[in-house]
């Protein structure tokens, strides 16, 4: 019985990794944007996003964002729970071909046992709801829970407006949280989920 649970967990982990890595396999086959005549900005955005998502300690309680300034400067922003994740993000982006400069504006969230408790309670409240539980099965769940000084901010991308609303309502029910800001984006209807 114990072995069966381990095998099921291992199979789920392998499938999740395959889903993340499968689309990224084509990136290595692309030519550098300066050599192939296509727009370099979209290529650079894909490469930077891929490198950030593949960071080993990037998780549901972190939020990494970036923008491209000019043709070769990447400005990192967001919030992370570990200082090492901030430096790791900068280091992997510096290695992307075509990036000349990285500006690291990532905020390291303060250490707080109360914030840690709120993070876990918010995670349980959100991902235990039918309909939202499917997001927790992804390698990096698209709903990110950022907690700073007792305040919860939800960021990321969900498929439907109902998912956004349910996540916000669930986070509002977390005991000890001072407030909730729901910055979840809803996927456009024209795109497949």
C-alpha positions as CSV (number, residue, x, y, z in Angstrom):
1,X,0.0,0.0,0.0
2,X,2.8,2.4,0.9
3,X,4.7,1.5,-2.2
4,X,1.6,2.1,-4.4
5,X,1.3,5.6,-3.1
6,X,5.0,6.3,-3.7
7,X,4.7,5.0,-7.3
8,X,1.6,7.1,-8.0
9,X,3.4,10.2,-6.6
10,X,6.5,9.4,-8.7
11,X,4.3,9.0,-11.8
12,X,2.6,12.3,-11.2
13,X,5.9,14.1,-10.7
14,X,7.4,12.6,-13.9
15,X,4.3,13.7,-15.9
16,X,4.4,17.2,-14.4
17,X,8.0,17.5,-15.3
18,X,7.3,16.2,-18.8
19,X,4.6,18.8,-19.3
20,X,6.9,21.6,-18.3
21,X,9.9,20.4,-20.3
22,X,8.1,19.3,-23.4
23,X,7.4,22.8,-24.7
24,X,10.8,24.0,-23.8
25,X,12.5,21.4,-25.9
26,X,11.9,23.4,-29.0
27,X,13.7,26.5,-27.6
28,X,17.1,24.9,-28.1
29,X,16.3,24.4,-31.8
30,X,15.6,28.0,-32.5
31,X,18.2,30.2,-34.0
32,X,19.3,33.4,-32.2
33,X,16.8,36.2,-33.2
34,X,19.5,38.3,-34.7
35,X,20.3,35.5,-37.2
36,X,16.9,34.4,-38.3
37,X,15.1,37.6,-39.2
38,X,12.3,37.2,-36.7
39,X,11.4,39.6,-33.9
40,X,14.1,39.2,-31.2
41,X,11.9,40.5,-28.3
42,X,9.4,37.6,-28.4
43,X,12.3,35.1,-28.5
44,X,14.0,36.8,-25.6
45,X,10.8,36.8,-23.6
46,X,10.3,33.1,-24.1
47,X,13.9,32.3,-23.1
48,X,13.8,34.5,-19.9
49,X,10.4,33.1,-18.9
50,X,11.6,29.5,-19.4
51,X,14.7,30.1,-17.3
52,X,12.8,31.6,-14.4
53,X,10.1,28.9,-14.4
54,X,12.8,26.2,-14.3
55,X,14.4,27.5,-11.1
56,X,14.4,24.7,-8.6
57,X,13.1,26.6,-5.6
58,X,10.6,28.7,-7.5
59,X,7.2,27.9,-6.1
60,X,3.6,28.9,-5.3
61,X,4.7,31.4,-2.6
62,X,7.0,33.3,-4.9
63,X,6.2,35.7,-7.8
64,X,8.8,36.4,-10.5
65,X,8.1,39.0,-13.1
66,X,10.3,40.7,-15.7
67,X,10.2,43.2,-18.6
68,X,12.6,43.8,-21.5
69,X,14.0,47.3,-21.7
70,X,15.5,48.1,-25.1
71,X,16.8,45.1,-26.9
72,X,19.1,43.5,-24.2
73,X,18.2,44.7,-20.7
74,X,16.0,42.5,-18.4
75,X,14.4,44.1,-15.4
76,X,13.4,41.5,-12.8
77,X,10.7,42.2,-10.2
78,X,8.3,40.4,-7.9
79,X,8.6,38.9,-4.4
80,X,10.4,35.7,-3.2
81,X,10.6,34.0,0.2
82,X,14.3,33.1,-0.1
83,X,17.2,35.4,-0.8
84,X,18.9,32.7,-2.8
85,X,16.0,32.6,-5.3
86,X,16.6,36.3,-5.9
87,X,20.2,35.8,-6.8
88,X,19.5,32.5,-8.7
89,X,17.0,34.4,-10.9
90,X,19.5,37.0,-11.8
91,X,22.3,34.5,-12.5
92,X,20.2,32.4,-14.9
93,X,18.9,35.4,-16.8
94,X,22.4,36.7,-17.2
95,X,23.3,33.5,-19.1
96,X,20.5,33.9,-21.7
97,X,21.9,34.6,-25.1
98,X,21.1,38.2,-26.0
99,X,20.9,39.6,-22.5
100,X,23.6,42.2,-21.9
101,X,22.3,43.6,-18.5
102,X,20.1,42.4,-15.7
103,X,18.5,44.8,-13.2
104,X,17.3,42.9,-10.1
105,X,14.4,44.6,-8.3
106,X,13.1,41.4,-6.7
107,X,11.9,41.9,-3.2
108,X,12.8,39.3,-0.5
109,X,9.9,39.0,1.8
110,X,10.6,39.4,5.5
111,X,10.9,36.3,7.7
112,X,7.7,35.9,9.8
113,X,6.2,32.8,11.4
114,X,2.8,34.5,11.2
115,X,3.2,35.0,7.4
116,X,4.3,31.4,7.0
117,X,1.2,30.2,8.8
118,X,-1.0,32.5,6.6
119,X,0.7,31.2,3.5
120,X,0.0,27.6,4.4
121,X,-3.6,28.4,5.4
122,X,-4.2,30.3,2.2
123,X,-2.7,27.4,0.1
124,X,-5.0,24.9,1.8
125,X,-8.1,27.2,1.5
126,X,-7.5,27.9,-2.2
127,X,-6.3,24.6,-3.6
128,X,-8.8,22.4,-1.6
129,X,-11.7,23.9,-3.5
130,X,-13.2,21.8,-6.3
131,X,-12.3,23.5,-9.5
132,X,-9.1,25.2,-8.1
133,X,-7.6,21.9,-7.0
134,X,-6.6,21.2,-10.7
135,X,-4.2,24.1,-10.5
136,X,-2.2,22.5,-7.7
137,X,-1.4,19.5,-9.9
138,X,0.8,21.7,-12.2
139,X,4.6,21.7,-11.7
140,X,4.5,25.4,-10.8
141,X,0.9,26.3,-9.9
142,X,-0.3,29.4,-11.9
143,X,-1.9,30.9,-8.7
144,X,0.8,32.5,-6.6
145,X,0.2,33.4,-2.9
146,X,2.3,36.3,-1.7
147,X,2.1,37.1,2.0
148,X,3.8,40.2,3.4
149,X,3.1,41.4,6.9
150,X,-0.2,39.5,7.1
151,X,-1.5,40.8,3.8
152,X,-2.3,38.3,1.0
153,X,-1.8,39.1,-2.7
154,X,-2.8,36.6,-5.3
155,X,-1.0,36.8,-8.7
156,X,-0.9,34.6,-11.7
157,X,-3.2,33.3,-14.4
158,X,-6.5,31.4,-14.2
159,X,-8.7,30.0,-16.9
160,X,-12.0,31.6,-15.9
161,X,-13.4,34.5,-14.0
162,X,-15.1,32.1,-11.6
163,X,-11.7,30.6,-10.7
164,X,-10.4,34.1,-9.9
165,X,-13.5,34.9,-7.7
166,X,-13.3,31.6,-5.9
167,X,-9.6,32.0,-5.1
168,X,-10.2,35.5,-3.8
169,X,-13.2,34.4,-1.6
170,X,-11.1,31.5,-0.3
171,X,-8.2,33.7,0.6
172,X,-10.5,36.2,2.3
173,X,-11.5,33.4,4.7
174,X,-8.0,32.9,6.1
175,X,-7.8,33.6,9.7
176,X,-5.3,36.3,10.8
177,X,-4.9,37.8,7.3
178,X,-5.3,41.6,7.3
179,X,-6.5,41.8,3.7
180,X,-6.5,40.2,0.3
181,X,-5.6,41.8,-3.1
182,X,-6.7,39.6,-6.0
183,X,-4.4,40.4,-8.9
184,X,-5.1,37.1,-10.8
185,X,-5.5,37.5,-14.5
186,X,-8.1,35.7,-16.5
187,X,-7.0,33.9,-19.7
188,X,-8.5,35.4,-22.8
189,X,-11.5,33.6,-24.2
190,X,-10.0,33.2,-27.6
191,X,-7.1,31.2,-26.3
192,X,-7.3,27.5,-25.4
193,X,-6.7,26.6,-21.8
